[in-house]
Amino acid sequence: MSISRRGLLIGLPLLLAGCASTSGTQQADYSARPNELHPLKEVPLDKIRPELRRTEVAYATEHKPGTIVVDTPARRLYYVLDNGRAMRYGVGVGRAGLALAGNAYVGRKAEWPTWTPTANMQRREARYKKLAGGMPGGPNNPLGARAMYLYRGGADTHFRIHGTNQPESIGHAMSSGCIRMMNHDVVDLYSRVKVGDRVVVIQEARA
């Protein structure tokens, strides 16, 4: 089927408008948040790889709505919605040997949380000993704007889903085991998640 030049000229603005709308919606996801305790600046879309931007996607899964699924090999986190859909986020994950696997649940949540290095971190690196009393929440805090603390059987696993002040780490395996998100994305996820929600962390299959 051929398309006339006149038909193309009529349809082109609509096509471009559709692209602009998608791009505009995504940019709104990363717009400035001046009302935060520590205001967040706008993040230009060209600073975020397209595949790592927050996006609602089709997602076939056996997990119930409200479940968080972390696909560690793919560097993606899915928040399961109704009707075969999920909200997908790009994440940074733990280095080899420093990662959670299997099931957990959100034991508690915090906005602009205090960060205290674990005892193991303090043993591994002397610089962390100075922070044994905790670092207050803020722009320089490695937990970023929000944190969701992962528990098993009533005990803190010391793994978290949290924001980051190192957005360049998203999409990579370079954390001390926790799941990092862009601050704008972790604020969005935090608003959806309830204490008690299930978390499933998928790791690489071992031979």
MOQUIRA-V584067 format. One record per helix or strand. SS is the DSSP state (a for helix, b for strand). FROM is the first residue (numbers start at 1). LEN is the number of residues. If there is no record, write none. Layout:
ss=(SS:SS)
from=(FROM:FROM)
len=(LEN:LEN)
//
This chain:
ss=(a:b:b:a:a:b:b:b:b:b:b:b:a:a:b:b:b:a:b:b:a:b)
from=(5:33:40:45:50:55:68:76:85:92:102:115:119:126:135:146:155:167:173:179:183:198)
len=(25:1:1:3:3:4:4:5:6:3:10:1:6:6:1:7:8:3:3:2:10:5)
//
